[in-house]
Amino acid sequence: MGFEHILILIGEIGVATGVFYTLFNHLFKNAFNDSIATLKDSVDALSYNVSNQTKMLERSLEQIEDIEKDVQGHETRIQILEHERNDK
């Protein structure tokens, strides 16, 4: 084999290695990006659900506080009526 044949062989091996590396790198990046996109979508959905649950809990707390105010108002009225009844 002459020097030219060795250079051609080295060139072909280099090109094959470059093609293989580029293909592998491209496929790996796409798979990685797909995995990250799926994970990002899941995290976004979870954040949205947590936000909704927090809002619902805040509304429930406000409703409970309103009910407590109503109950306290009714208890006060009951005490006044009982006091008036006892005075008669």
For each residue, the residues with C-beta under 8 A, 3 or more apart:
1: 5 6
2: 5 6
3: 6 7
4: 7 8
5: 1 2 8 9
6: 1 2 3 9 10
7: 3 4 10 11
8: 4 5 11 12
9: 5 6 12 13
10: 6 7 13 14
11: 7 8 14 15
12: 8 9 15 16
13: 9 10 16 17
14: 10 11 17 18
15: 11 12 18 19
16: 12 13 19 20
17: 13 14 20 21
18: 14 15 21 22
19: 15 16 22 23
20: 16 17 23 24
21: 17 18 24 25
22: 18 19 25 26
23: 19 20 26 27
24: 20 21 27 28
25: 21 22 28 29
26: 22 23 29 30
27: 23 24 30 31
28: 24 25 31 32
29: 25 26 32 33
30: 26 27 33 34
31: 27 28 34 35
32: 28 29 35 36
33: 29 30 36 37
34: 30 31 37 38
35: 31 32 38 39
36: 32 33 39 40
37: 33 34 40 41
38: 34 35 41 42
39: 35 36 42 43
40: 36 37 43 44
41: 37 38 44 45
42: 38 39 45 46
43: 39 40 46 47
44: 40 41 47 48
45: 41 42 48 49
46: 42 43 49 50
47: 43 44 50 51
48: 44 45 51 52
49: 45 46 52 53
50: 46 47 53 54
51: 47 48 54 55
52: 48 49 55 56
53: 49 50 56 57
54: 50 51 57 58
55: 51 52 58 59
56: 52 53 59 60
57: 53 54 60 61
58: 54 55 61 62
59: 55 56 62 63
60: 56 57 63 64
61: 57 58 64 65
62: 58 59 65 66
63: 59 60 66 67
64: 60 61 67 68
65: 61 62 68 69
66: 62 63 69 70
67: 63 64 70 71
68: 64 65 71 72
69: 65 66 72 73
70: 66 67 73 74
71: 67 68 74 75
72: 68 69 75 76
73: 69 70 76 77
74: 70 71 77 78
75: 71 72 78 79
76: 72 73 79 80
77: 73 74 80 81
78: 74 75 81 82
79: 75 76 82 83
80: 76 77 83 84
81: 77 78 84 85
82: 78 79 85 86
83: 79 80 86 87
84: 80 81 87 88
85: 81 82 88
86: 82 83
87: 83 84
88: 84 85
